[in-house]
Amino acid sequence: MDFIDPQNNPTRARVDASGNQAVAHGSQAALNVNGAAVQLDTDPGRIARVSVITAGTTAGAIYDSASTSGNTAANQIAVIPANQAAGSIITVDFPYTAGLVVAPGSGGVLAITFTP
C-alpha cells in the first residue's frame, strides 16, 4: 500500500508480519497541553496520538496550522470530543504540512505524540 508522507513524497506503508498496517507512534511528546491553543510544531510532520489526561467540558481540536489564531474547520485535522473519558487514547495518525496546533477544550488536559 502506498501513501504520501508529510513532505509529499510517495512511500510504502509499513506493515507487521500479519500484513496489518503499522500505526505512527510519534518521536516527540507534548505533555500537560491545556488552556488556549498551543503551537507544537511549525514544520510538516505527523500527529500520532492524543491521550486525554483530564476531560474538557467543551470539544478540543487539532489543526494543521502555523498559528494559534484564525483556525477553522478548513484546517482542522481532528476533534477531541467534550467530556472524553480521562485515560482515553485517540489515534489520529494524520500528516500536517503548515504546523501543529492543539486546542484542548475548556478544562481539558492532553498529552500528544507526534513526529516533526
Backbone as XML, in Angstrom:
<?xml version="1.0"?>
<chain id="A" units="angstrom">
  <residue number="1" name="MET">
    <atom name="N" x="0.841" y="-1.165" z="0.000"/>
    <atom name="CA" x="0.000" y="0.000" z="0.000"/>
    <atom name="C" x="0.889" y="1.232" z="0.000"/>
  </residue>
  <residue number="2" name="ASP">
    <atom name="N" x="0.587" y="2.227" z="-0.823"/>
    <atom name="CA" x="1.336" y="3.465" z="-0.886"/>
    <atom name="C" x="0.557" y="4.582" z="-0.212"/>
  </residue>
  <residue number="3" name="PHE">
    <atom name="N" x="1.277" y="5.558" z="0.318"/>
    <atom name="CA" x="0.661" y="6.763" z="0.831"/>
    <atom name="C" x="1.651" y="7.911" z="0.643"/>
  </residue>
  <residue number="4" name="ILE">
    <atom name="N" x="1.219" y="9.134" z="0.940"/>
    <atom name="CA" x="2.047" y="10.320" z="0.776"/>
    <atom name="C" x="2.535" y="10.756" z="2.158"/>
  </residue>
  <residue number="5" name="ASP">
    <atom name="N" x="3.851" y="10.945" z="2.300"/>
    <atom name="CA" x="4.392" y="11.377" z="3.589"/>
    <atom name="C" x="4.228" y="12.896" z="3.743"/>
  </residue>
  <residue number="6" name="PRO">
    <atom name="N" x="4.558" y="13.473" z="4.928"/>
    <atom name="CA" x="4.357" y="14.906" z="5.145"/>
    <atom name="C" x="5.117" y="15.807" z="4.182"/>
  </residue>
  <residue number="7" name="GLN">
    <atom name="N" x="6.180" y="15.310" z="3.555"/>
    <atom name="CA" x="6.920" y="16.104" z="2.571"/>
    <atom name="C" x="6.391" y="15.888" z="1.155"/>
  </residue>
  <residue number="8" name="ASN">
    <atom name="N" x="5.223" y="15.234" z="1.047"/>
    <atom name="CA" x="4.529" y="14.997" z="-0.212"/>
    <atom name="C" x="5.259" y="14.004" z="-1.113"/>
  </residue>
  <residue number="9" name="ASN">
    <atom name="N" x="5.988" y="13.066" z="-0.506"/>
    <atom name="CA" x="6.684" y="12.024" z="-1.258"/>
    <atom name="C" x="5.931" y="10.705" z="-1.126"/>
  </residue>
  <residue number="10" name="PRO">
    <atom name="N" x="5.753" y="9.976" z="-2.220"/>
    <atom name="CA" x="5.106" y="8.669" z="-2.103"/>
    <atom name="C" x="6.017" y="7.693" z="-1.351"/>
  </residue>
  <residue number="11" name="THR">
    <atom name="N" x="5.425" y="6.882" z="-0.509"/>
    <atom name="CA" x="6.188" y="5.905" z="0.263"/>
    <atom name="C" x="5.308" y="4.696" z="0.558"/>
  </residue>
  <residue number="12" name="ARG">
    <atom name="N" x="5.915" y="3.589" z="0.845"/>
    <atom name="CA" x="5.184" y="2.367" z="1.178"/>
    <atom name="C" x="4.780" y="2.386" z="2.642"/>
  </residue>
  <residue number="13" name="ALA">
    <atom name="N" x="3.572" y="1.927" z="2.904"/>
    <atom name="CA" x="3.110" y="1.791" z="4.283"/>
    <atom name="C" x="3.877" y="0.666" z="4.958"/>
  </residue>
  <residue number="14" name="ARG">
    <atom name="N" x="4.199" y="0.851" z="6.214"/>
    <atom name="CA" x="4.858" y="-0.195" z="6.987"/>
    <atom name="C" x="3.800" y="-1.167" z="7.501"/>
  </residue>
  <residue number="15" name="VAL">
    <atom name="N" x="4.088" y="-2.440" z="7.398"/>
    <atom name="CA" x="3.154" y="-3.461" z="7.873"/>
    <atom name="C" x="3.885" y="-4.447" z="8.768"/>
  </residue>
  <residue number="16" name="ASP">
    <atom name="N" x="3.103" y="-5.096" z="9.659"/>
    <atom name="CA" x="3.705" y="-6.113" z="10.519"/>
    <atom name="C" x="3.716" y="-7.456" z="9.794"/>
  </residue>
  <residue number="17" name="ALA">
    <atom name="N" x="4.147" y="-8.509" z="10.479"/>
    <atom name="CA" x="4.273" y="-9.829" z="9.864"/>
    <atom name="C" x="2.941" y="-10.380" z="9.372"/>
  </residue>
  <residue number="18" name="SER">
    <atom name="N" x="1.828" y="-9.891" z="9.938"/>
    <atom name="CA" x="0.497" y="-10.354" z="9.523"/>
    <atom name="C" x="-0.093" y="-9.503" z="8.413"/>
  </residue>
  <residue number="19" name="GLY">
    <atom name="N" x="0.628" y="-8.463" z="8.001"/>
    <atom name="CA" x="0.130" y="-7.593" z="6.947"/>
    <atom name="C" x="-0.713" y="-6.434" z="7.452"/>
  </residue>
  <residue number="20" name="ASN">
    <atom name="N" x="-0.799" y="-6.256" z="8.778"/>
    <atom name="CA" x="-1.539" y="-5.136" z="9.345"/>
    <atom name="C" x="-0.687" y="-3.878" z="9.261"/>
  </residue>
  <residue number="21" name="GLN">
    <atom name="N" x="-1.307" y="-2.769" z="8.864"/>
    <atom name="CA" x="-0.560" y="-1.533" z="8.723"/>
    <atom name="C" x="-0.091" y="-1.037" z="10.090"/>
  </residue>
  <residue number="22" name="ALA">
    <atom name="N" x="1.174" y="-0.662" z="10.170"/>
    <atom name="CA" x="1.732" y="-0.109" z="11.402"/>
    <atom name="C" x="1.208" y="1.306" z="11.593"/>
  </residue>
  <residue number="23" name="VAL">
    <atom name="N" x="0.911" y="1.666" z="12.824"/>
    <atom name="CA" x="0.383" y="2.988" z="13.147"/>
    <atom name="C" x="1.514" y="3.848" z="13.700"/>
  </residue>
  <residue number="24" name="ALA">
    <atom name="N" x="1.516" y="5.108" z="13.320"/>
    <atom name="CA" x="2.552" y="6.023" z="13.801"/>
    <atom name="C" x="2.547" y="6.069" z="15.322"/>
  </residue>
  <residue number="25" name="HIS">
    <atom name="N" x="3.732" y="6.173" z="15.906"/>
    <atom name="CA" x="3.824" y="6.245" z="17.361"/>
    <atom name="C" x="4.372" y="7.582" z="17.834"/>
  </residue>
  <residue number="26" name="GLY">
    <atom name="N" x="4.951" y="8.361" z="16.998"/>
    <atom name="CA" x="5.452" y="9.680" z="17.365"/>
    <atom name="C" x="6.822" y="9.631" z="18.006"/>
  </residue>
  <residue number="27" name="SER">
    <atom name="N" x="7.709" y="10.504" z="17.587"/>
    <atom name="CA" x="9.060" y="10.546" z="18.140"/>
    <atom name="C" x="9.203" y="11.619" z="19.217"/>
  </residue>
  <residue number="28" name="GLN">
    <atom name="N" x="8.198" y="12.472" z="19.359"/>
    <atom name="CA" x="8.219" y="13.517" z="20.382"/>
    <atom name="C" x="6.887" y="13.535" z="21.116"/>
  </residue>
  <residue number="29" name="ALA">
    <atom name="N" x="6.917" y="14.074" z="22.337"/>
    <atom name="CA" x="5.693" y="14.181" z="23.128"/>
    <atom name="C" x="5.556" y="15.591" z="23.673"/>
  </residue>
  <residue number="30" name="ALA">
    <atom name="N" x="4.329" y="16.056" z="23.741"/>
    <atom name="CA" x="3.997" y="17.318" z="24.405"/>
    <atom name="C" x="3.067" y="16.948" z="25.555"/>
  </residue>
  <residue number="31" name="LEU">
    <atom name="N" x="3.515" y="17.187" z="26.780"/>
    <atom name="CA" x="2.753" y="16.810" z="27.962"/>
    <atom name="C" x="2.072" y="18.032" z="28.568"/>
  </residue>
  <residue number="32" name="ASN">
    <atom name="N" x="0.985" y="17.789" z="29.299"/>
    <atom name="CA" x="0.273" y="18.849" z="30.024"/>
    <atom name="C" x="-0.192" y="19.971" z="29.095"/>
  </residue>
  <residue number="33" name="VAL">
    <atom name="N" x="-0.717" y="19.618" z="27.927"/>
    <atom name="CA" x="-1.244" y="20.609" z="26.991"/>
    <atom name="C" x="-2.612" y="21.027" z="27.503"/>
  </residue>
  <residue number="34" name="ASN">
    <atom name="N" x="-2.739" y="22.296" z="27.888"/>
    <atom name="CA" x="-4.000" y="22.793" z="28.452"/>
    <atom name="C" x="-4.151" y="24.275" z="28.166"/>
  </residue>
  <residue number="35" name="GLY">
    <atom name="N" x="-5.307" y="24.812" z="28.462"/>
    <atom name="CA" x="-5.562" y="26.238" z="28.259"/>
    <atom name="C" x="-5.892" y="26.542" z="26.809"/>
  </residue>
  <residue number="36" name="ALA">
    <atom name="N" x="-5.395" y="27.684" z="26.345"/>
    <atom name="CA" x="-5.669" y="28.129" z="24.977"/>
    <atom name="C" x="-4.911" y="27.254" z="23.973"/>
  </residue>
  <residue number="37" name="ALA">
    <atom name="N" x="-5.146" y="27.489" z="22.695"/>
    <atom name="CA" x="-4.467" y="26.742" z="21.637"/>
    <atom name="C" x="-2.958" y="26.843" z="21.789"/>
  </residue>
  <residue number="38" name="VAL">
    <atom name="N" x="-2.271" y="25.720" z="21.544"/>
    <atom name="CA" x="-0.824" y="25.627" z="21.715"/>
    <atom name="C" x="-0.188" y="25.206" z="20.392"/>
  </residue>
  <residue number="39" name="GLN">
    <atom name="N" x="0.870" y="25.933" z="19.982"/>
    <atom name="CA" x="1.631" y="25.582" z="18.782"/>
    <atom name="C" x="2.690" y="24.563" z="19.175"/>
  </residue>
  <residue number="40" name="LEU">
    <atom name="N" x="2.583" y="23.323" z="18.671"/>
    <atom name="CA" x="3.545" y="22.279" z="18.998"/>
    <atom name="C" x="4.637" y="22.123" z="17.953"/>
  </residue>
  <residue number="41" name="ASP">
    <atom name="N" x="4.359" y="22.514" z="16.706"/>
    <atom name="CA" x="5.335" y="22.367" z="15.633"/>
    <atom name="C" x="5.032" y="23.409" z="14.567"/>
  </residue>
  <residue number="42" name="THR">
    <atom name="N" x="6.075" y="23.884" z="13.885"/>
    <atom name="CA" x="5.893" y="24.877" z="12.819"/>
    <atom name="C" x="6.381" y="24.359" z="11.471"/>
  </residue>
  <residue number="43" name="ASP">
    <atom name="N" x="6.637" y="23.074" z="11.387"/>
    <atom name="CA" x="7.081" y="22.439" z="10.147"/>
    <atom name="C" x="6.164" y="21.260" z="9.837"/>
  </residue>
  <residue number="44" name="PRO">
    <atom name="N" x="6.278" y="20.667" z="8.650"/>
    <atom name="CA" x="5.483" y="19.482" z="8.331"/>
    <atom name="C" x="5.831" y="18.313" z="9.256"/>
  </residue>
  <residue number="45" name="GLY">
    <atom name="N" x="4.869" y="17.467" z="9.487"/>
    <atom name="CA" x="5.083" y="16.294" z="10.323"/>
    <atom name="C" x="3.842" y="15.408" z="10.347"/>
  </residue>
  <residue number="46" name="ARG">
    <atom name="N" x="3.733" y="14.608" z="11.413"/>
    <atom name="CA" x="2.607" y="13.679" z="11.538"/>
    <atom name="C" x="2.216" y="13.583" z="13.000"/>
  </residue>
  <residue number="47" name="ILE">
    <atom name="N" x="0.935" y="13.815" z="13.271"/>
    <atom name="CA" x="0.440" y="13.623" z="14.630"/>
    <atom name="C" x="0.058" y="12.162" z="14.779"/>
  </residue>
  <residue number="48" name="ALA">
    <atom name="N" x="0.453" y="11.560" z="15.881"/>
    <atom name="CA" x="0.206" y="10.133" z="16.088"/>
    <atom name="C" x="-1.004" y="9.909" z="16.998"/>
  </residue>
  <residue number="49" name="ARG">
    <atom name="N" x="-0.874" y="10.298" z="18.266"/>
    <atom name="CA" x="-1.941" y="10.004" z="19.233"/>
    <atom name="C" x="-2.165" y="11.160" z="20.192"/>
  </residue>
  <residue number="50" name="VAL">
    <atom name="N" x="-3.378" y="11.156" z="20.766"/>
    <atom name="CA" x="-3.765" y="12.094" z="21.806"/>
    <atom name="C" x="-4.192" y="11.271" z="23.012"/>
  </residue>
  <residue number="51" name="SER">
    <atom name="N" x="-3.620" y="11.571" z="24.164"/>
    <atom name="CA" x="-4.025" y="10.938" z="25.412"/>
    <atom name="C" x="-4.783" y="11.972" z="26.228"/>
  </residue>
  <residue number="52" name="VAL">
    <atom name="N" x="-6.001" y="11.631" z="26.631"/>
    <atom name="CA" x="-6.812" y="12.545" z="27.434"/>
    <atom name="C" x="-6.431" y="12.343" z="28.903"/>
  </residue>
  <residue number="53" name="ILE">
    <atom name="N" x="-5.847" y="13.366" z="29.499"/>
    <atom name="CA" x="-5.460" y="13.327" z="30.906"/>
    <atom name="C" x="-6.635" y="13.793" z="31.764"/>
  </residue>
  <residue number="54" name="THR">
    <atom name="N" x="-7.223" y="14.922" z="31.380"/>
    <atom name="CA" x="-8.421" y="15.456" z="32.028"/>
    <atom name="C" x="-9.405" y="15.831" z="30.931"/>
  </residue>
  <residue number="55" name="ALA">
    <atom name="N" x="-10.641" y="15.383" z="31.067"/>
    <atom name="CA" x="-11.663" y="15.679" z="30.058"/>
    <atom name="C" x="-11.975" y="17.168" z="30.021"/>
  </residue>
  <residue number="56" name="GLY">
    <atom name="N" x="-12.143" y="17.693" z="28.816"/>
    <atom name="CA" x="-12.575" y="19.079" z="28.649"/>
    <atom name="C" x="-14.093" y="19.155" z="28.656"/>
  </residue>
  <residue number="57" name="THR">
    <atom name="N" x="-14.636" y="20.272" z="29.118"/>
    <atom name="CA" x="-16.091" y="20.444" z="29.114"/>
    <atom name="C" x="-16.605" y="20.921" z="27.763"/>
  </residue>
  <residue number="58" name="THR">
    <atom name="N" x="-15.684" y="21.374" z="26.904"/>
    <atom name="CA" x="-16.024" y="21.689" z="25.517"/>
    <atom name="C" x="-15.093" y="20.876" z="24.616"/>
  </residue>
  <residue number="59" name="ALA">
    <atom name="N" x="-15.488" y="20.703" z="23.377"/>
    <atom name="CA" x="-14.664" y="19.936" z="22.435"/>
    <atom name="C" x="-13.342" y="20.638" z="22.187"/>
  </residue>
  <residue number="60" name="GLY">
    <atom name="N" x="-12.297" y="19.844" z="22.021"/>
    <atom name="CA" x="-10.996" y="20.352" z="21.626"/>
    <atom name="C" x="-10.784" y="20.079" z="20.143"/>
  </residue>
  <residue number="61" name="ALA">
    <atom name="N" x="-9.666" y="20.569" z="19.608"/>
    <atom name="CA" x="-9.410" y="20.388" z="18.183"/>
    <atom name="C" x="-7.914" y="20.346" z="17.902"/>
  </residue>
  <residue number="62" name="ILE">
    <atom name="N" x="-7.575" y="19.729" z="16.782"/>
    <atom name="CA" x="-6.203" y="19.664" z="16.293"/>
    <atom name="C" x="-6.205" y="20.283" z="14.898"/>
  </residue>
  <residue number="63" name="TYR">
    <atom name="N" x="-5.261" y="21.194" z="14.665"/>
    <atom name="CA" x="-5.217" y="21.932" z="13.408"/>
    <atom name="C" x="-3.883" y="21.789" z="12.688"/>
  </residue>
  <residue number="64" name="ASP">
    <atom name="N" x="-3.942" y="21.820" z="11.371"/>
    <atom name="CA" x="-2.766" y="21.929" z="10.505"/>
    <atom name="C" x="-2.576" y="23.426" z="10.284"/>
  </residue>
  <residue number="65" name="SER">
    <atom name="N" x="-1.711" y="24.041" z="11.103"/>
    <atom name="CA" x="-1.616" y="25.497" z="11.081"/>
    <atom name="C" x="-0.261" y="25.978" z="11.582"/>
  </residue>
  <residue number="66" name="ALA">
    <atom name="N" x="0.157" y="27.122" z="11.076"/>
    <atom name="CA" x="1.388" y="27.763" z="11.527"/>
    <atom name="C" x="1.107" y="28.833" z="12.577"/>
  </residue>
  <residue number="67" name="SER">
    <atom name="N" x="-0.148" y="28.940" z="13.038"/>
    <atom name="CA" x="-0.523" y="29.972" z="14.003"/>
    <atom name="C" x="-1.602" y="29.455" z="14.944"/>
  </residue>
  <residue number="68" name="THR">
    <atom name="N" x="-1.615" y="29.967" z="16.166"/>
    <atom name="CA" x="-2.653" y="29.571" z="17.125"/>
    <atom name="C" x="-3.946" y="30.345" z="16.929"/>
  </residue>
  <residue number="69" name="SER">
    <atom name="N" x="-3.957" y="31.336" z="16.051"/>
    <atom name="CA" x="-5.181" y="32.108" z="15.819"/>
    <atom name="C" x="-5.724" y="31.860" z="14.417"/>
  </residue>
  <residue number="70" name="GLY">
    <atom name="N" x="-7.017" y="32.107" z="14.253"/>
    <atom name="CA" x="-7.642" y="32.010" z="12.939"/>
    <atom name="C" x="-7.890" y="30.604" z="12.445"/>
  </residue>
  <residue number="71" name="ASN">
    <atom name="N" x="-7.868" y="29.609" z="13.321"/>
    <atom name="CA" x="-8.093" y="28.229" z="12.888"/>
    <atom name="C" x="-9.592" y="27.940" z="12.760"/>
  </residue>
  <residue number="72" name="THR">
    <atom name="N" x="-9.938" y="27.233" z="11.694"/>
    <atom name="CA" x="-11.337" y="26.921" z="11.394"/>
    <atom name="C" x="-11.445" y="25.472" z="10.926"/>
  </residue>
  <residue number="73" name="ALA">
    <atom name="N" x="-12.635" y="25.069" z="10.564"/>
    <atom name="CA" x="-12.851" y="23.718" z="10.042"/>
    <atom name="C" x="-12.022" y="23.473" z="8.784"/>
  </residue>
  <residue number="74" name="ALA">
    <atom name="N" x="-11.641" y="24.538" z="8.071"/>
    <atom name="CA" x="-10.881" y="24.392" z="6.828"/>
    <atom name="C" x="-9.492" y="23.794" z="7.055"/>
  </residue>
  <residue number="75" name="ASN">
    <atom name="N" x="-8.928" y="23.958" z="8.266"/>
    <atom name="CA" x="-7.606" y="23.391" z="8.525"/>
    <atom name="C" x="-7.614" y="22.468" z="9.752"/>
  </residue>
  <residue number="76" name="GLN">
    <atom name="N" x="-8.787" y="22.008" z="10.116"/>
    <atom name="CA" x="-8.915" y="21.115" z="11.272"/>
    <atom name="C" x="-8.613" y="19.676" z="10.877"/>
  </residue>
  <residue number="77" name="ILE">
    <atom name="N" x="-7.786" y="19.012" z="11.683"/>
    <atom name="CA" x="-7.413" y="17.619" z="11.451"/>
    <atom name="C" x="-8.327" y="16.678" z="12.210"/>
  </residue>
  <residue number="78" name="ALA">
    <atom name="N" x="-8.622" y="17.018" z="13.474"/>
    <atom name="CA" x="-9.402" y="16.113" z="14.314"/>
    <atom name="C" x="-10.118" y="16.886" z="15.417"/>
  </residue>
  <residue number="79" name="VAL">
    <atom name="N" x="-11.103" y="16.222" z="16.009"/>
    <atom name="CA" x="-11.853" y="16.752" z="17.145"/>
    <atom name="C" x="-11.579" y="15.876" z="18.358"/>
  </residue>
  <residue number="80" name="ILE">
    <atom name="N" x="-11.400" y="16.511" z="19.504"/>
    <atom name="CA" x="-11.355" y="15.787" z="20.772"/>
    <atom name="C" x="-12.711" y="16.052" z="21.418"/>
  </residue>
  <residue number="81" name="PRO">
    <atom name="N" x="-13.579" y="15.047" z="21.491"/>
    <atom name="CA" x="-14.942" y="15.287" z="21.983"/>
    <atom name="C" x="-14.976" y="15.852" z="23.403"/>
  </residue>
  <residue number="82" name="ALA">
    <atom name="N" x="-15.966" y="16.682" z="23.668"/>
    <atom name="CA" x="-16.189" y="17.171" z="25.028"/>
    <atom name="C" x="-16.458" y="15.979" z="25.933"/>
  </residue>
  <residue number="83" name="ASN">
    <atom name="N" x="-15.974" y="16.077" z="27.153"/>
    <atom name="CA" x="-16.190" y="15.033" z="28.167"/>
    <atom name="C" x="-15.646" y="13.662" z="27.767"/>
  </residue>
  <residue number="84" name="GLN">
    <atom name="N" x="-14.643" y="13.639" z="26.883"/>
    <atom name="CA" x="-13.981" y="12.373" z="26.536"/>
    <atom name="C" x="-13.345" y="11.821" z="27.806"/>
  </residue>
  <residue number="85" name="ALA">
    <atom name="N" x="-13.548" y="10.561" z="28.085"/>
    <atom name="CA" x="-13.093" y="9.966" z="29.345"/>
    <atom name="C" x="-11.586" y="10.118" z="29.533"/>
  </residue>
  <residue number="86" name="ALA">
    <atom name="N" x="-11.198" y="10.518" z="30.746"/>
    <atom name="CA" x="-9.776" y="10.567" z="31.092"/>
    <atom name="C" x="-9.197" y="9.173" z="30.906"/>
  </residue>
  <residue number="87" name="GLY">
    <atom name="N" x="-8.011" y="9.104" z="30.345"/>
    <atom name="CA" x="-7.368" y="7.824" z="30.062"/>
    <atom name="C" x="-7.595" y="7.343" z="28.637"/>
  </residue>
  <residue number="88" name="SER">
    <atom name="N" x="-8.481" y="8.014" z="27.914"/>
    <atom name="CA" x="-8.740" y="7.645" z="26.523"/>
    <atom name="C" x="-7.513" y="7.943" z="25.667"/>
  </residue>
  <residue number="89" name="ILE">
    <atom name="N" x="-7.225" y="7.067" z="24.728"/>
    <atom name="CA" x="-6.177" y="7.277" z="23.739"/>
    <atom name="C" x="-6.869" y="7.401" z="22.386"/>
  </residue>
  <residue number="90" name="ILE">
    <atom name="N" x="-6.651" y="8.522" z="21.715"/>
    <atom name="CA" x="-7.237" y="8.767" z="20.398"/>
    <atom name="C" x="-6.120" y="8.652" z="19.371"/>
  </residue>
  <residue number="91" name="THR">
    <atom name="N" x="-6.220" y="7.681" z="18.479"/>
    <atom name="CA" x="-5.231" y="7.535" z="17.412"/>
    <atom name="C" x="-5.644" y="8.436" z="16.261"/>
  </residue>
  <residue number="92" name="VAL">
    <atom name="N" x="-4.782" y="9.381" z="15.931"/>
    <atom name="CA" x="-5.055" y="10.324" z="14.842"/>
    <atom name="C" x="-4.303" y="9.883" z="13.594"/>
  </residue>
  <residue number="93" name="ASP">
    <atom name="N" x="-2.995" y="9.663" z="13.695"/>
    <atom name="CA" x="-2.162" y="9.173" z="12.599"/>
    <atom name="C" x="-2.439" y="9.917" z="11.296"/>
  </residue>
  <residue number="94" name="PHE">
    <atom name="N" x="-2.151" y="11.231" z="11.311"/>
    <atom name="CA" x="-2.503" y="12.086" z="10.179"/>
    <atom name="C" x="-1.392" y="13.102" z="9.940"/>
  </residue>
  <residue number="95" name="PRO">
    <atom name="N" x="-1.036" y="13.355" z="8.676"/>
    <atom name="CA" x="0.028" y="14.328" z="8.392"/>
    <atom name="C" x="-0.465" y="15.765" z="8.531"/>
  </residue>
  <residue number="96" name="TYR">
    <atom name="N" x="0.465" y="16.664" z="8.815"/>
    <atom name="CA" x="0.189" y="18.101" z="8.775"/>
    <atom name="C" x="1.310" y="18.752" z="7.981"/>
  </residue>
  <residue number="97" name="THR">
    <atom name="N" x="1.019" y="19.858" z="7.306"/>
    <atom name="CA" x="2.014" y="20.493" z="6.449"/>
    <atom name="C" x="2.451" y="21.870" z="6.928"/>
  </residue>
  <residue number="98" name="ALA">
    <atom name="N" x="1.540" y="22.645" z="7.505"/>
    <atom name="CA" x="1.870" y="24.014" z="7.922"/>
    <atom name="C" x="2.440" y="24.071" z="9.338"/>
  </residue>
  <residue number="99" name="GLY">
    <atom name="N" x="2.052" y="23.135" z="10.170"/>
    <atom name="CA" x="2.435" y="23.124" z="11.574"/>
    <atom name="C" x="1.348" y="22.419" z="12.369"/>
  </residue>
  <residue number="100" name="LEU">
    <atom name="N" x="1.578" y="22.245" z="13.655"/>
    <atom name="CA" x="0.638" y="21.514" z="14.509"/>
    <atom name="C" x="0.183" y="22.398" z="15.658"/>
  </residue>
  <residue number="101" name="VAL">
    <atom name="N" x="-1.128" y="22.624" z="15.714"/>
    <atom name="CA" x="-1.747" y="23.403" z="16.789"/>
    <atom name="C" x="-2.784" y="22.523" z="17.462"/>
  </residue>
  <residue number="102" name="VAL">
    <atom name="N" x="-2.766" y="22.517" z="18.805"/>
    <atom name="CA" x="-3.733" y="21.748" z="19.583"/>
    <atom name="C" x="-4.472" y="22.696" z="20.510"/>
  </residue>
  <residue number="103" name="ALA">
    <atom name="N" x="-5.803" y="22.645" z="20.448"/>
    <atom name="CA" x="-6.674" y="23.392" z="21.358"/>
    <atom name="C" x="-7.408" y="22.345" z="22.198"/>
  </residue>
  <residue number="104" name="PRO">
    <atom name="N" x="-7.043" y="22.194" z="23.475"/>
    <atom name="CA" x="-7.552" y="21.069" z="24.262"/>
    <atom name="C" x="-9.014" y="21.157" z="24.702"/>
  </residue>
  <residue number="105" name="GLY">
    <atom name="N" x="-9.674" y="22.274" z="24.536"/>
    <atom name="CA" x="-11.040" y="22.429" z="25.026"/>
    <atom name="C" x="-11.017" y="22.938" z="26.461"/>
  </residue>
  <residue number="106" name="SER">
    <atom name="N" x="-12.082" y="23.555" z="26.880"/>
    <atom name="CA" x="-12.150" y="24.177" z="28.206"/>
    <atom name="C" x="-11.934" y="23.161" z="29.319"/>
  </residue>
  <residue number="107" name="GLY">
    <atom name="N" x="-10.902" y="23.386" z="30.119"/>
    <atom name="CA" x="-10.599" y="22.492" z="31.248"/>
    <atom name="C" x="-9.872" y="21.221" z="30.857"/>
  </residue>
  <residue number="108" name="GLY">
    <atom name="N" x="-9.671" y="20.986" z="29.568"/>
    <atom name="CA" x="-9.027" y="19.758" z="29.105"/>
    <atom name="C" x="-7.520" y="19.789" z="29.276"/>
  </residue>
  <residue number="109" name="VAL">
    <atom name="N" x="-6.949" y="18.613" z="29.563"/>
    <atom name="CA" x="-5.503" y="18.447" z="29.623"/>
    <atom name="C" x="-5.169" y="17.228" z="28.775"/>
  </residue>
  <residue number="110" name="LEU">
    <atom name="N" x="-4.236" y="17.409" z="27.847"/>
    <atom name="CA" x="-3.890" y="16.356" z="26.892"/>
    <atom name="C" x="-2.388" y="16.092" z="26.881"/>
  </residue>
  <residue number="111" name="ALA">
    <atom name="N" x="-2.026" y="14.907" z="26.419"/>
    <atom name="CA" x="-0.650" y="14.576" z="26.072"/>
    <atom name="C" x="-0.689" y="14.168" z="24.600"/>
  </residue>
  <residue number="112" name="ILE">
    <atom name="N" x="0.251" y="14.674" z="23.817"/>
    <atom name="CA" x="0.251" y="14.482" z="22.363"/>
    <atom name="C" x="1.562" y="13.836" z="21.943"/>
  </residue>
  <residue number="113" name="THR">
    <atom name="N" x="1.497" y="12.835" z="21.062"/>
    <atom name="CA" x="2.718" y="12.318" z="20.426"/>
    <atom name="C" x="2.664" y="12.669" z="18.946"/>
  </residue>
  <residue number="114" name="PHE">
    <atom name="N" x="3.823" y="13.085" z="18.426"/>
    <atom name="CA" x="3.902" y="13.493" z="17.026"/>
    <atom name="C" x="5.333" y="13.327" z="16.541"/>
  </residue>
  <residue number="115" name="THR">
    <atom name="N" x="5.487" y="13.329" z="15.223"/>
    <atom name="CA" x="6.798" y="13.267" z="14.604"/>
    <atom name="C" x="6.953" y="14.485" z="13.710"/>
  </residue>
  <residue number="116" name="PRO">
    <atom name="N" x="7.862" y="15.396" z="14.085"/>
    <atom name="CA" x="8.044" y="16.601" z="13.258"/>
    <atom name="C" x="8.758" y="16.276" z="11.944"/>
  </residue>
</chain>
